[in-house]
């Protein structure tokens, strides 16, 4: 049995699109595709999956599907205390790592959670995983959450209050300072798209049509999110299926749900990071605690750390002036002493 528990929180009677989690997609209910996507050890994350759904009769089909698939189903009493209901599942299964999955985000990343688990195992003193990128650079909406350690979950469950009980990420992001964070360089630039271009959550009929296009005309429901043959590259080449992203902007997310002060605290924590881990498992360290991170023009790539008018670049060189600096995403950047301070 996996020590990584993925809890799918699911409501079949959504106000905006009732019955969406059981909507047929390429022969299977939407929820079934998500369960397979995150449980399959070969194509997915390989997590143990439990579905948590409210006790009202509208969710009986969800429980029936879980029974058919051999997946545990926790019938929760509260729609609002998501943390409390998830904690009941965590207490029962006692995992080392916990991740919340949204039932209306069936195309969530699988490669990133696998990487998070690998890194948290390698660095057992760390509790949370965050990308080392500016707060204004965000992955595609609906691409999924990060796993966290059981220690971090227990702290969250004991302290979250009010709206944080319904939205656990709110408490985690407001309280990053409580944890020892593993910072990691950002993923492929395919992972980023302006919110007017692509969103992956299913909240409206048009979103269901987008998912059906992925399933029937695109790479399929179990394809990776990024990289060769991935879902995001296909959607970026077929944006006619993503028109709803422009019509219905999300009212939540890091740039909306958190104050400038809170985002400033995130930057301060990043400034104190002792190292940043790359996808090649290289450890990048700032020259000292006074250095400030310097990113490319897109914000997706770390160029290095600036201090005393020079840039200590990620390749180990020390730069006093550079009109053009390359990076993985291609946006590039520049450095000169006047800007560097």
C-alpha positions in Angstrom: 0.0 0.0 0.0 1.4 3.4 -0.9 2.4 5.8 1.8 1.2 8.7 -0.5 -2.5 9.4 0.0 -4.5 11.4 -2.6 -7.9 12.5 -1.4 -10.3 13.5 -4.1 -12.9 16.0 -2.8 -16.0 15.6 -4.9 -19.4 17.2 -5.1 -21.7 15.9 -7.8 -24.3 18.6 -7.2 -22.2 21.6 -8.1 -24.2 24.8 -8.4 -22.6 25.8 -11.7 -22.6 22.4 -13.4 -24.6 19.8 -11.6 -23.5 16.2 -12.3 -20.2 17.2 -13.7 -18.1 14.6 -11.9 -20.2 11.8 -13.4 -20.4 13.3 -16.9 -19.5 10.8 -19.6 -16.1 11.4 -21.3 -14.9 8.9 -23.9 -16.9 6.1 -22.4 -16.1 6.7 -18.7 -17.3 9.1 -16.0 -15.1 12.2 -15.5 -14.2 11.1 -12.0 -13.1 7.6 -13.2 -10.5 9.2 -15.5 -9.1 11.3 -12.6 -8.9 8.2 -10.3 -7.0 6.3 -13.0 -4.8 9.3 -13.8 -3.5 9.6 -10.2 -3.6 6.0 -9.1 -1.9 4.2 -12.0 1.8 3.6 -11.0 2.9 3.6 -14.7 1.0 6.5 -16.3 0.0 8.4 -13.1 1.2 9.2 -9.7 0.8 5.8 -8.0 -1.0 7.2 -5.0 -3.5 5.5 -2.8 -6.8 7.2 -3.7 -9.8 7.9 -1.4 -12.8 9.8 -2.6 -14.4 12.2 -0.1 -18.0 13.2 -1.1 -20.9 14.7 0.9 -23.5 12.4 2.4 -26.5 13.8 0.5 -28.2 11.5 -2.0 -27.0 13.5 -5.0 -23.6 11.9 -4.4 -24.8 8.3 -4.3 -23.6 7.7 -7.9 -20.1 8.8 -6.8 -20.1 6.1 -4.1 -21.5 3.5 -6.5 -18.6 4.3 -9.0 -16.1 4.0 -6.2 -17.5 0.6 -5.2 -17.3 -0.6 -8.8 -13.7 0.5 -9.1 -12.7 -0.8 -5.6 -11.8 2.7 -4.4 -12.7 3.7 -0.8 -15.4 6.4 -0.5 -15.7 8.6 2.6 -19.1 10.1 2.9 -18.5 13.5 4.6 -21.1 15.4 6.6 -19.9 18.9 5.8 -19.5 20.7 2.5 -17.6 23.5 4.2 -15.2 21.8 6.6 -13.1 20.1 3.9 -10.1 20.0 6.2 -12.0 18.2 9.0 -13.3 15.6 6.6 -9.9 15.1 4.9 -8.3 14.8 8.3 -10.7 11.9 9.2 -9.3 10.1 6.1 -5.7 10.9 6.9 -6.2 9.6 10.5 -7.6 6.3 9.1 -4.9 5.7 6.5 -1.9 7.3 8.3 0.2 8.2 5.2 3.5 10.0 5.0 2.4 12.3 2.3 -1.0 13.9 1.6 -2.4 15.6 -1.5 -5.8 17.1 -2.1 -7.2 16.5 -5.6 -10.2 18.4 -7.0 -12.7 16.1 -8.8 -13.3 18.9 -11.4 -9.7 19.0 -12.4 -9.3 15.7 -14.3 -6.2 16.7 -16.3 -4.0 17.6 -13.4 -0.3 17.1 -13.6 1.1 13.7 -12.7 4.8 14.4 -13.4 5.0 17.2 -10.8 3.5 15.3 -7.8 5.9 12.4 -8.6 8.8 14.9 -8.5 7.6 16.4 -5.3 7.4 13.1 -3.5 10.9 12.2 -4.8 12.3 15.4 -3.4 10.5 15.3 0.0 11.8 11.7 0.4 15.4 12.9 -0.4 15.2 15.8 2.0 13.1 14.5 4.9 13.6 17.7 7.0 11.5 19.6 4.5 7.7 19.7 4.7 6.5 21.8 1.8 7.6 22.1 -1.9 7.4 25.3 -3.8 8.7 26.5 -7.1 11.4 29.2 -6.8 9.6 31.7 -9.0 8.0 35.1 -8.4 4.5 35.1 -7.1 3.1 36.7 -10.3 4.2 33.6 -12.3 1.6 30.9 -12.0 1.0 27.5 -13.6 -2.1 26.9 -15.6 -5.3 27.1 -13.5 -6.4 23.5 -12.6 -3.1 21.8 -13.1 -3.2 20.4 -9.6 -1.8 20.8 -6.0 1.4 19.7 -4.5 1.7 16.8 -2.0 2.8 17.8 1.5 4.2 15.8 4.4 2.0 14.4 7.2 3.7 16.8 9.6 2.6 19.7 7.5 -0.9 18.4 7.2 -1.3 17.9 10.9 -0.2 21.5 11.6 -2.7 22.7 9.0 -5.6 20.6 10.3 -5.0 21.8 13.9 -4.8 25.5 13.0 -7.0 26.3 9.9 -10.1 28.4 10.7 -13.0 29.9 8.9 -12.7 29.9 5.1 -9.4 28.1 5.5 -11.3 25.0 6.5 -13.0 24.9 3.1 -9.8 26.0 1.2 -6.8 24.4 2.8 -4.3 26.1 0.4 -5.3 29.4 1.9 -3.9 28.4 5.3 -0.8 26.8 3.8 0.1 29.9 1.8 -0.6 32.3 4.6 1.6 30.3 6.9 4.6 29.3 4.7 6.8 30.8 7.4 5.9 27.9 9.8 7.6 25.3 7.6 10.9 24.2 6.3 10.5 24.6 2.5 12.1 22.8 -0.3 12.5 25.3 -3.2 12.7 23.9 -6.7 13.3 25.5 -10.0 10.1 25.9 -12.1 8.9 23.3 -14.6 8.9 23.4 -18.4 7.6 26.6 -19.9 4.7 24.6 -21.3 3.4 24.6 -17.8 2.7 28.3 -17.9 -0.1 29.9 -20.0 -1.9 33.2 -19.4 -5.2 32.6 -17.6 -7.1 34.0 -20.6 -5.7 31.2 -22.8 -6.1 28.0 -20.8 -7.8 26.7 -17.7 -8.2 23.1 -16.8 -11.0 23.0 -14.2 -14.5 21.9 -15.3 -17.0 24.4 -14.0 -19.1 25.1 -17.1 -20.5 23.1 -20.1 -17.7 24.6 -22.3 -15.1 23.2 -20.0 -16.6 19.7 -20.5 -16.3 20.1 -24.2 -12.7 21.1 -23.9 -12.0 17.9 -21.9 -13.9 15.8 -24.5 -11.7 17.3 -27.2 -8.6 16.2 -25.3 -10.1 12.7 -24.8 -11.4 12.2 -28.4 -9.3 14.4 -30.6 -6.2 15.1 -28.6 -3.6 13.1 -26.7 -6.1 11.4 -24.3 -7.1 11.6 -20.7 -4.0 9.8 -19.4 -1.4 11.7 -21.4 1.2 13.7 -19.5 0.3 17.4 -18.9 3.6 18.8 -20.4 6.3 17.6 -22.7 6.2 15.6 -25.9 2.6 14.3 -26.5 1.4 16.4 -23.6 -2.0 17.9 -23.0 -0.9 21.5 -22.6 1.1 21.6 -25.8 -1.9 20.2 -27.7 -4.3 22.7 -26.2 -1.9 25.6 -27.0 -2.0 24.4 -30.6 -5.8 24.0 -30.6 -6.9 27.0 -28.6 -10.4 26.9 -30.2 -11.3 24.4 -27.5 -10.1 26.8 -24.7 -12.3 29.8 -25.5 -14.1 29.6 -22.2 -10.9 30.7 -20.4 -11.4 34.2 -21.8 -15.2 34.3 -21.1 -15.0 33.1 -17.5 -12.1 34.4 -15.5 -11.4 32.7 -12.2 -12.0 34.8 -9.0 -9.4 32.9 -7.0 -5.7 32.2 -7.2 -2.5 33.7 -5.9 -2.8 37.1 -7.5 -6.4 37.5 -6.2 -6.7 35.5 -2.9 -3.6 36.9 -1.3 -2.6 40.4 -0.3 0.6 42.2 -1.6 1.9 41.9 2.0 1.4 38.1 2.0 3.1 37.8 -1.4 5.9 40.0 -0.1 6.4 37.6 2.8 6.8 34.8 0.2 9.6 36.8 -1.5 11.3 37.3 1.9 11.2 33.5 2.6 12.7 32.9 -0.9 15.5 35.3 0.0 16.3 33.2 3.0 16.4 29.9 1.1 19.6 28.0 1.7 19.4 26.2 -1.7 17.3 25.6 -4.8 17.1 22.2 -6.4 17.1 21.8 -10.2 15.4 19.2 -12.3 18.9 17.7 -12.8 19.2 17.4 -9.0 21.9 20.1 -9.0 21.9 22.2 -5.8 22.1 26.0 -6.4 23.2 28.1 -3.4 23.1 31.9 -3.0 26.4 33.5 -2.2 25.2 34.7 1.2 22.1 35.7 3.0 22.0 39.2 1.6 21.8 38.2 -2.0 18.5 38.7 -3.9 17.2 36.3 -6.5 17.3 37.5 -10.2 14.9 36.0 -12.7 14.5 36.1 -16.5 12.0 38.4 -18.1 9.2 35.8 -18.0 10.0 35.1 -14.3 10.1 31.3 -15.1 13.9 30.9 -14.8 16.4 31.7 -12.1 19.4 33.6 -13.5 21.2 33.8 -10.2 21.6 36.0 -7.2 22.6 39.7 -7.1 24.7 41.3 -4.4 27.2 44.1 -4.3 26.5 45.1 -7.9 27.4 41.7 -9.4 25.3 38.7 -10.4 26.3 35.3 -9.1 24.8 33.2 -12.0 23.4 29.7 -11.8 26.3 28.4 -13.9 28.8 29.6 -11.2 30.1 32.7 -13.0 30.3 36.1 -11.5 29.0 38.8 -13.8 29.4 42.6 -13.5 27.7 43.5 -16.8 25.7 41.4 -19.3 23.3 42.9 -21.9 21.9 39.5 -22.7 21.6 36.4 -20.5 20.1 33.2 -21.8 17.7 30.9 -20.0 15.7 27.7 -20.4 12.4 29.3 -21.4 14.1 31.6 -23.9 12.9 34.9 -22.5 16.4 35.8 -21.3 17.5 38.7 -19.1 20.2 41.2 -18.5 22.4 42.5 -15.7 24.5 45.6 -15.1 25.9 47.1 -12.0 23.6 50.1 -11.9 20.5 47.9 -11.8 22.1 45.3 -9.5 22.8 47.9 -6.8 
